[in-house]
Amino acid sequence: MVSKKRAKPKNWDKEADKFSQRSAQDEYHENLFSKMRISEADSILDLGCGEGSITIPIAKKTKKVTAIDSSKRMLEILESKCIDENINNVKIIKGNLETVTKEEVGKHDIVLLSRSINGIYKIKETLANINSIANKYVYITIFGPDNWKFEKDFYALIDKEDHGFAPYNYLFNILVNMEIYPNVENLEIKTNRTYDSIDDAIANGKWNLDNFTEEEKDKLYDYLKKNLTKNENGKLENPNDKSDWILIWWKK
């Protein structure tokens, strides 16, 4: 029987140093920026900013950015990047995106939640907060229906509950019930995830190994060995192993 026990949350301090390298593998950044309406005079609240893979390029396009994340290590990396690139218009705050309020951070022209709302349980309250903060636009990216194809096959193989993140249409329906009528677009990521080795694929971060038994880890190794093949560049990949991101945005 599939367990209904809630999985341990991912340790983002542990994942921080590898996250930037992994996130730069596909077209996510380019496709997201192409959809956003940003001016040089805007102030942006980047919630769940991570190590700054989105924060840094946005800071170069606009007046100021407030970057919030709950991971101390992620913010340390972001601060280091700002120093290295001589960026001085980013205010860094350690905090939880589920509890941030207008009274705490003030109003911003744009609120962005890039790859950070997945796994949030108080979705309606979070949406109400960020909507009250935004002057112009809110942009949210959330997993699309095909994001976990490769992983779901493995979870079915070992009879284990998968991630169970709320689907994008659930968030859409909540917004409509709040009388917010958002735009919904697929960011159309076409690039497969690639790995240097089986061990690299296991350490990718998406498997959340803290929730695996040693036997399940062994089965994961065998599954990846069987299903990953070398591409023309000598990297391991699978056509079902790619990101699928939905952009949900609205104008205030």
C-alpha positions as CSV (number, residue, x, y, z in Angstrom):
1,M,0.0,0.0,0.0
2,V,1.2,3.5,-0.9
3,S,2.2,5.5,2.2
4,K,0.4,8.8,2.9
5,K,3.0,10.0,5.3
6,R,4.2,13.5,4.4
7,A,7.8,13.6,3.0
8,K,10.5,15.4,4.8
9,P,11.0,18.9,3.4
10,K,14.1,19.4,1.2
11,N,17.2,20.8,2.9
12,W,17.8,23.8,0.7
13,D,21.0,24.8,2.6
14,K,22.4,21.4,1.6
15,E,21.3,21.8,-2.0
16,A,22.3,25.4,-2.5
17,D,25.8,25.0,-3.9
18,K,24.6,22.7,-6.7
19,F,21.3,24.4,-7.5
20,S,22.7,27.2,-9.7
21,Q,24.5,24.9,-12.0
22,R,21.5,22.6,-12.4
23,S,19.1,25.4,-13.0
24,A,21.1,26.8,-15.9
25,Q,20.8,23.7,-18.0
26,D,17.7,24.7,-19.9
27,E,15.8,27.6,-21.4
28,Y,13.8,28.4,-18.2
29,H,15.5,31.8,-17.5
30,E,15.3,33.1,-21.0
31,N,11.7,32.0,-21.5
32,L,10.6,33.5,-18.2
33,F,12.3,36.9,-18.9
34,S,10.7,37.0,-22.3
35,K,7.2,36.9,-20.7
36,M,7.8,39.5,-17.9
37,R,7.0,43.2,-18.3
38,I,9.8,44.9,-16.5
39,S,10.9,48.6,-16.7
40,E,14.1,50.3,-15.4
41,A,12.0,52.1,-12.8
42,D,10.3,49.0,-11.3
43,S,10.8,47.6,-7.8
44,I,10.6,43.8,-7.6
45,L,10.0,41.4,-4.8
46,D,11.6,38.1,-5.5
47,L,10.1,35.5,-3.1
48,G,12.0,32.2,-2.8
49,C,14.9,33.9,-4.6
50,G,17.3,31.0,-3.9
51,E,21.0,31.7,-4.8
52,G,20.0,34.4,-7.3
53,S,19.9,32.8,-10.7
54,I,16.8,35.0,-11.4
55,T,17.6,37.8,-8.9
56,I,20.9,38.8,-10.4
57,P,19.7,39.3,-14.1
58,I,16.5,41.0,-12.9
59,A,18.5,43.4,-10.8
60,K,20.4,44.5,-13.9
61,K,17.1,45.4,-15.6
62,T,15.3,47.4,-12.9
63,K,15.6,49.9,-10.1
64,K,15.7,47.6,-7.0
65,V,15.0,44.1,-5.9
66,T,14.0,42.7,-2.5
67,A,15.1,39.1,-2.4
68,I,13.6,36.8,0.3
69,D,14.5,33.1,1.0
70,S,14.4,30.8,4.0
71,S,17.8,29.2,3.2
72,K,20.8,30.9,4.9
73,R,23.2,29.2,2.5
74,M,21.2,30.3,-0.6
75,L,21.3,33.9,0.6
76,E,25.1,33.7,1.3
77,I,25.6,32.7,-2.3
78,L,23.4,35.5,-3.6
79,E,25.2,38.0,-1.5
80,S,28.5,36.8,-2.9
81,K,27.2,37.1,-6.5
82,C,26.1,40.6,-5.8
83,I,29.5,41.6,-4.6
84,D,31.3,39.8,-7.5
85,E,29.1,41.6,-10.1
86,N,29.1,44.9,-8.3
87,I,25.3,44.9,-7.9
88,N,24.1,47.2,-5.1
89,N,20.3,47.4,-5.7
90,V,19.4,44.1,-4.1
91,K,18.1,44.0,-0.5
92,I,18.5,40.5,1.0
93,I,16.1,39.2,3.7
94,K,16.0,35.8,5.3
95,G,12.3,34.9,5.6
96,N,9.5,32.6,4.7
97,L,7.5,33.4,1.5
98,E,4.3,32.0,3.1
99,T,4.3,34.6,5.9
100,V,5.7,37.7,4.2
101,T,3.3,40.7,4.4
102,K,2.9,44.1,3.0
103,E,3.7,45.6,6.4
104,E,7.0,43.8,6.5
105,V,8.4,44.5,3.0
106,G,6.2,47.4,1.6
107,K,4.6,47.6,-1.8
108,H,6.5,46.6,-4.9
109,D,5.6,47.1,-8.6
110,I,6.2,43.4,-9.4
111,V,6.0,40.3,-7.2
112,L,7.8,37.2,-8.5
113,L,7.6,33.6,-7.2
114,S,10.0,31.7,-9.5
115,R,9.9,27.9,-8.9
116,S,9.1,28.6,-5.2
117,I,5.3,28.0,-4.7
118,N,5.5,24.3,-5.2
119,G,5.0,22.5,-1.9
120,I,3.3,25.6,-0.2
121,Y,0.3,24.4,1.8
122,K,-1.2,27.8,2.7
123,I,-1.7,28.7,-1.0
124,K,-4.7,31.0,-0.7
125,E,-3.2,33.0,2.1
126,T,0.1,33.3,0.3
127,L,-1.6,34.4,-2.9
128,A,-3.7,37.0,-1.0
129,N,-0.5,38.4,0.6
130,I,1.5,38.7,-2.6
131,N,-1.4,40.2,-4.5
132,S,-1.7,42.9,-1.8
133,I,2.0,43.7,-2.2
134,A,2.0,44.1,-6.0
135,N,1.3,47.4,-7.7
136,K,1.5,46.2,-11.3
137,Y,2.1,42.5,-11.9
138,V,2.4,39.1,-10.2
139,Y,4.4,36.3,-11.8
140,I,4.3,32.7,-10.5
141,T,5.9,29.6,-12.0
142,I,4.6,26.2,-11.0
143,F,5.2,22.7,-12.1
144,G,3.4,21.6,-15.3
145,P,1.7,18.2,-15.7
146,D,4.8,16.6,-17.4
147,N,7.4,17.8,-14.9
148,W,7.7,14.5,-13.1
149,K,7.2,11.9,-15.8
150,F,10.5,10.2,-15.3
151,E,10.2,10.3,-11.5
152,K,6.6,9.0,-11.4
153,D,7.6,5.9,-13.3
154,F,10.2,5.1,-10.6
155,Y,7.8,5.8,-7.7
156,A,5.3,3.5,-9.3
157,L,8.0,0.8,-9.6
158,I,8.8,0.9,-5.9
159,D,5.1,1.5,-4.8
160,K,6.0,4.8,-3.2
161,E,4.0,8.0,-3.0
162,D,5.3,10.7,-5.4
163,H,5.7,14.4,-4.7
164,G,2.0,15.2,-4.7
165,F,2.4,18.9,-5.4
166,A,-0.7,20.9,-6.1
167,P,-1.3,21.0,-9.9
168,Y,-1.3,24.4,-11.7
169,N,-5.0,24.3,-12.4
170,Y,-5.7,24.0,-8.6
171,L,-3.8,27.3,-8.1
172,F,-5.7,28.8,-11.1
173,N,-9.1,27.9,-9.6
174,I,-8.1,29.4,-6.3
175,L,-7.2,32.7,-8.0
176,V,-10.5,32.7,-9.9
177,N,-12.4,32.2,-6.7
178,M,-10.5,35.2,-5.3
179,E,-11.8,37.2,-8.4
180,I,-8.3,37.3,-9.9
181,Y,-8.3,36.2,-13.5
182,P,-4.8,35.2,-14.5
183,N,-3.0,34.4,-17.7
184,V,-1.6,30.9,-18.0
185,E,1.3,30.0,-20.3
186,N,3.6,27.0,-20.7
187,L,7.3,28.1,-20.7
188,E,7.9,25.3,-23.3
189,I,11.2,23.9,-21.9
190,K,12.5,21.6,-24.6
191,T,16.0,20.6,-23.3
192,N,16.4,17.3,-21.5
193,R,18.1,17.2,-18.1
194,T,21.6,15.8,-18.5
195,Y,24.1,14.2,-16.2
196,D,27.8,13.3,-16.1
197,S,27.2,9.9,-14.5
198,I,24.6,7.8,-12.6
199,D,25.9,9.2,-9.3
200,D,25.4,12.7,-10.7
201,A,21.8,11.9,-11.6
202,I,21.1,10.6,-8.1
203,A,22.7,13.6,-6.5
204,N,20.6,16.0,-8.7
205,G,18.5,17.1,-5.8
206,K,15.1,16.2,-7.2
207,W,14.9,12.8,-5.6
208,N,14.9,14.0,-2.0
209,L,17.0,11.1,-0.9
210,D,16.4,11.8,2.8
211,N,13.0,10.0,2.3
212,F,14.5,6.9,0.7
213,T,15.6,3.7,2.4
214,E,18.9,2.1,1.4
215,E,17.0,-0.5,-0.6
216,E,15.1,2.2,-2.5
217,K,18.4,4.0,-3.2
218,D,19.8,0.8,-4.7
219,K,16.6,0.5,-6.8
220,L,17.0,4.1,-8.0
221,Y,20.5,3.4,-9.1
222,D,19.4,0.4,-11.2
223,Y,16.4,2.4,-12.6
224,L,18.7,5.2,-13.7
225,K,21.3,2.8,-15.1
226,K,18.6,1.1,-17.2
227,N,16.8,4.3,-18.4
228,L,19.5,6.9,-19.0
229,T,21.4,6.8,-22.3
230,K,24.4,8.7,-23.6
231,N,23.7,11.5,-26.0
232,E,26.1,12.8,-28.7
233,N,28.0,14.9,-26.1
234,G,28.6,11.9,-23.8
235,K,26.0,13.1,-21.3
236,L,23.3,10.8,-19.8
237,E,19.7,11.8,-20.5
238,N,16.1,10.5,-21.0
239,P,13.4,12.1,-23.2
240,N,10.9,12.0,-20.3
241,D,13.3,13.7,-17.9
242,K,12.9,17.5,-18.5
243,S,11.4,20.4,-16.7
244,D,7.8,21.5,-17.4
245,W,6.9,24.9,-16.0
246,I,3.7,26.8,-16.1
247,L,3.7,30.6,-15.9
248,I,0.7,32.1,-14.1
249,W,0.6,35.9,-14.1
250,W,-1.9,38.8,-13.8
251,K,-2.0,42.5,-14.0
252,K,-3.2,44.4,-11.0
